Amino acid sequence: MVANFGTLANGEVVQRVEIGDGFLTVSLLTYGASIQSIRMAGCPFSLCLGFDTLDGYLTSRSYFGAIVGRVVNRIGNGQAVIDGTPHVFDRNEAGRHTLHGGAHGIGRRVWKITDADARSATLSITDPDGANGFPGTLSVAVRYEVKPGGILAISLQAETDAATLCNLAPHPYFNLNGAGDARAQVLQVEAVCFLETDSENIPTGKLIPVAGTRWDHRTGQSMLDSGLAYDTNFCLSGSRQPLRRVARLSGLESGISLNVETTEPGLQVYDGSGLSAAYSGIALEPQGWIDAANNPDFPGTLLRPGAVSRQLTQLVFE
């Protein structure tokens, strides 16, 4: 079911499409290809954060449910060298770094619905050559599909006509208890190390083992119990892998849990400290490692013509 959700100042219409199978119902927006809500049969609230009006998305800086890119997370000093050529990107964070693809990245633009049925929808966008300083025209498509067993599958595909950087990610915020401090949820992450970052959240290049530290989420703990601040890349692997479970989030009050399965080598965990209602949701973002373009030992995010970037994430609700 497709309906108009609102209109931008330039006249672009934002649409809303609903998919589901009776157990899981997902509402999507063409603005940012965003997940607006995820509802489970018998649960009175959405399992992810979203807004009822377009204005909420336009005034927020927190990328609620969007597909973020063309490079998610940060590029240090807003610059990188691609095939020997230096490039400077939109420095939209503190005037120094590039965040989530720049101020007008694909998470803040209107996508097109290219296919939709009762259980799935495909949205696409073309990011032109030079957008936010990135070379090459990048064509991106995302397919959302509700599968039996409480599964929301998110398939991303991208192609380019010139060598460029590509690191896409879904950016939903979860509160499986429906309200209250989302850090009370129990988080388990299958990672033996995480990226050390400086005071501006730019990686130093060093990987820190989680063993023996409060960052060890391999057996599950709440963020409140750890007492840490999270805007952190947990290192899952050194390259893209076959689909596997990498994390589990549990709402103890609701009894609802979420298993995160992905092909991606990293999982960015953000505690929602900067939300207008601080800590109301936790972002779990499967993606490549932060600032990979400036760290040659990290899993690469360079995409060349003729190659196709494919990634899959499945959100499994129980």
C-alpha positions, 0 to 999 in steps of 0.5 A: 500500500503506497500513500503520500506522506508529505511534500518537500519545499521544492515540490518533491512528494514523499511517499509511504509504503507498508509491507508485511505478512500479518506478524511483522508490519513495516512502514517505509518512506521514500525520504532517505529510503527510511524505515518509519516503523516496525510493528509486531503482532500483539505489540502496541508500539513500534520496535524502532523510532520514527516520526508521524510527519515529514517535518520530524525527519526534515528537522532532525539530524539523527537519520532515523531509519535511513539508508545512509551513504554514499559513505556512512560514518566519518571520513577523517578531515573530509578527504581521501586519495582515490587512485592517486587523486586527492578528493575533498568531500563535504565537511559537514561535521564540525567543519572538519570531517565528512559524516554520513556522506555529507550534508546532502547524502542519500539519507536526506534525499527522496528515493523512487519506489521501483517495485512493491508488493504485499511483502517487499519494496525496492527503492532506488536513487542515483547519486550524481558525479561530484555530489558532496565531492565524491567522484562517479555516478553511484546507482543504489537500490535497497530491497526491503522484504518481510520474511516468515519468522519475524525477519526484515531483510535489507538488501543493498546494491550499488554500482558506479561509473568511476572509481569511488568510495561506497559504504552504505548502512541502514540506520534504525534506532531500536527500543524494544521496550517501547519507551524509557532509557534504551541503554537498559536493553541487553546487547550482545555483539560477536566481536573480539575488538573495536576501533580506537577513536580520538576525541572527534570519533576518528579512528587512530588505526588501532584495534582494541581487544574487548577481553577483560574490558567493559567493552566486552559484549560477547556474553551480553550486557546492558550499556547502563551496566557498562557505564560507557558512551557508545559511538563505536565500531565493533570489528566483526571480521576483516572483510565482507562475509556470508550472512551470519548472526553478529548481535542480539538486542533484548528488551527485558521489560517487553520480552522482545529480542532482535537478532542482527544478521549481516554480511558486513565486517563492522557494527556501529553501535550508537547509544542515542545520546544526541537524540532530542530525547536522549537515549530513547533508542540505540542504533545498530548499523552494519557497515564497513569500518570507519574511515577505511579510505584513510586506513589501508589495513581496514576492509576496503570501501573502494568501488570500481566500474564493472563491480557491484557492491552487495550487502545483506542485513536481516533483522530477526524479531522474536 
